[in-house]
Amino acid sequence: MAEKKKGFMSRLFGGKSHDPVDEPTYDKARDPDASPNPAIPEGKAPDLGRGGDRERAAANAEEDSEAGDARFLNQVPEEEGGVADEDEEPRQTTPAEEKRAPAPEAERPPAPQTPEEPPRKRGFFGRLTEGLSRTSTKLTTGVTDIFTKKKLDEDTLEELEDLLLSADLGTGPTEEVVGRLRRERVGQDVTDEEVKAILAEVVADTLRPLEKPLAVNPSHAPHVILVVGVNGAGKTTTIGKLASKMKAEGHSVLLAAGDTFRAAAIEQLAVWGERANVPVLTKPNGADAAGLAYEAIEKARTEGHDVVLIDTAGRLQNRSELMDELGKIVRVIKKLAPEAPHDTLLVLDATVGQNAISQASAFTEIAGVTGLVMTKLDGTARGGILVALGDKFELPIHYIGVGEGIDDLRPFDAGEFARALTADV
Ligand SMILES: Nc1nc2c(ncn2[C@@H]2O[C@H](COP(=O)(O)OP(=O)(O)OP(=O)(O)O)[C@@H](O)[C@H]2O)c(=O)[nH]1
């Protein structure tokens, strides 16, 4: 757990020290080992009472006994709140409240003790490579094993196909790599380096059209960004990081704490707001999220904020009633601003592997997802799933995350990702 920070490319593909035989299931994605949450140094995500990356299942329902939180676990919603409940005055966190709010460190459950982190010696590409090293090790050692044994024949191609599919690359990109080798090289000696180069090229070609920076259009006044995803995918953390970046770019940002079903999530966003020096609109725990979103847009118009980032409660894609509620948030936003949300970001946790495909299908259908953010590419052997997602959905990939720190979220660069995915580390 006490992994040292390395460069971004380096973290993206994980370290050889990891056990490459992981293939975490969705449940394992909540395993603290899959997404470490050590004591958070300056610049890391506030994590109020989450105890790290874990499924907000029964344990969490006990921890946060608020009714709302349980709705997103095993219970059916009792009622849908109105759009703008007059009893629920939205409020912005005041400096006094912020002072009263316990520091994240104070609320966080005891975390594994980690030594002081050494200063980072590598940039984002190095961290990406390290983060993805579990995926890249699986791929590159697999390719080397196959292509040091024999000439290129159908059996070899079949082995390669199995390897790429088991690394979650998806059928399209896998067929492209195998097809190219079949057409151009059957019967010849082919080195593992050549195969890795072809693989990198196919990955980059697949994903390059999806590189698209998230652009705020101030003329939308405000530009509304809705952030959706399953429990624990990294929505709140991503919003906090985006708020800091946007503020630094000169935007006037308003955060809306629409995860009204988990008290700690509201506080978590308030801490991010304080850190980024941007206001956060909150309502009491359990309040109607659609009403909060509506009021956030009104407030942004009144106060002149040019971008509103709306957090939402995590919901499993197979819980239809919860997905319907997300649809309601979108409908309510449109009542006030028919073109909004201008961006609907689906935050996907890389460690869930193939489950990300069904998440993307469900959220796209219900919430009209316009772009992706993939978090937790650090320390998973399932980073290849981004290639499959890109190939299948052709949605812009705005950002990727390789850690909890603010610098660990970066605009997506297909070439960089492809190099990290096929790097020998
Ligand atoms: N290792 C790692 N952890 C991350 C990354 N992004 C977010 N996390 C961690 O994942 C955990 C969950 O993040 P949150 O932002 O609270 O997730 P959420 O989607 O808002 O969760 P819910 O409120 O339950 O829906 C936190 O401990 C984050 O610090 C990442 O790129 N890498």
The ligand as an SDF file (V2000), in Angstrom:
LIG
                    3D

 32 34  0  0  0  0  0  0  0  0999 V2000
   -5.9940    5.3170   -6.7510 N   0  0  0  0  0  0  0  0  0  0  0  0
   -6.8660    6.2210   -7.1850 C   0  0  0  0  0  0  0  0  0  0  0  0
   -7.8770    6.5840   -6.3880 N   0  0  0  0  0  0  0  0  0  0  0  0
   -8.7610    7.4900   -6.8560 C   0  0  0  0  0  0  0  0  0  0  0  0
   -8.6630    8.0560   -8.1510 C   0  0  0  0  0  0  0  0  0  0  0  0
   -9.7160    8.9060   -8.3090 N   0  0  0  0  0  0  0  0  0  0  0  0
  -10.4350    8.8680   -7.1660 C   0  0  0  0  0  0  0  0  0  0  0  0
   -9.8680    8.0150   -6.2770 N   0  0  0  0  0  0  0  0  0  0  0  0
  -10.3200    7.6480   -4.9360 C   0  0  0  0  0  0  0  0  0  0  0  0
  -11.5190    6.9040   -5.0520 O   0  0  0  0  0  0  0  0  0  0  0  0
  -12.2920    7.0540   -3.8700 C   0  0  0  0  0  0  0  0  0  0  0  0
  -13.7320    7.3800   -4.2450 C   0  0  0  0  0  0  0  0  0  0  0  0
  -13.7530    8.6650   -4.8150 O   0  0  0  0  0  0  0  0  0  0  0  0
  -15.0130    9.6350   -4.7190 P   0  0  0  0  0  0  0  0  0  0  0  0
  -14.6530   10.8610   -5.4770 O   0  0  0  0  0  0  0  0  0  0  0  0
  -15.4820    9.8010   -3.3310 O   0  0  0  0  0  0  0  0  0  0  0  0
  -16.0670    8.7600   -5.5240 O   0  0  0  0  0  0  0  0  0  0  0  0
  -17.5990    9.0830   -5.8580 P   0  0  0  0  0  0  0  0  0  0  0  0
  -17.8290    8.5820   -7.2230 O   0  0  0  0  0  0  0  0  0  0  0  0
  -17.8920   10.5140   -5.5990 O   0  0  0  0  0  0  0  0  0  0  0  0
  -18.3210    8.1450   -4.8150 O   0  0  0  0  0  0  0  0  0  0  0  0
  -19.8730    8.1410   -4.2960 P   0  0  0  0  0  0  0  0  0  0  0  0
  -20.0820    9.4250   -3.5900 O   0  0  0  0  0  0  0  0  0  0  0  0
  -19.9110    6.9610   -3.4030 O   0  0  0  0  0  0  0  0  0  0  0  0
  -20.7310    7.9470   -5.4790 O   0  0  0  0  0  0  0  0  0  0  0  0
  -11.6110    8.1340   -3.0450 C   0  0  0  0  0  0  0  0  0  0  0  0
  -10.8400    7.5090   -2.0470 O   0  0  0  0  0  0  0  0  0  0  0  0
  -10.7130    8.8280   -4.0610 C   0  0  0  0  0  0  0  0  0  0  0  0
   -9.5970    9.4410   -3.4850 O   0  0  0  0  0  0  0  0  0  0  0  0
   -7.5660    7.6350   -8.9940 C   0  0  0  0  0  0  0  0  0  0  0  0
   -7.3820    8.0520  -10.1510 O   0  0  0  0  0  0  0  0  0  0  0  0
   -6.6990    6.7080   -8.4580 N   0  0  0  0  0  0  0  0  0  0  0  0
  1  2  1  0
  2  3  2  0
  2 32  1  0
  3  4  1  0
  4  5  2  0
  4  8  1  0
  5  6  1  0
  5 30  1  0
  6  7  2  0
  7  8  1  0
  8  9  1  0
  9 10  1  0
  9 28  1  0
 10 11  1  0
 11 12  1  0
 11 26  1  0
 12 13  1  0
 13 14  1  0
 14 15  2  0
 14 16  1  0
 14 17  1  0
 17 18  1  0
 18 19  2  0
 18 20  1  0
 18 21  1  0
 21 22  1  0
 22 23  2  0
 22 24  1  0
 22 25  1  0
 26 27  1  0
 26 28  1  0
 28 29  1  0
 30 31  2  0
 30 32  1  0
M  END
$$$$
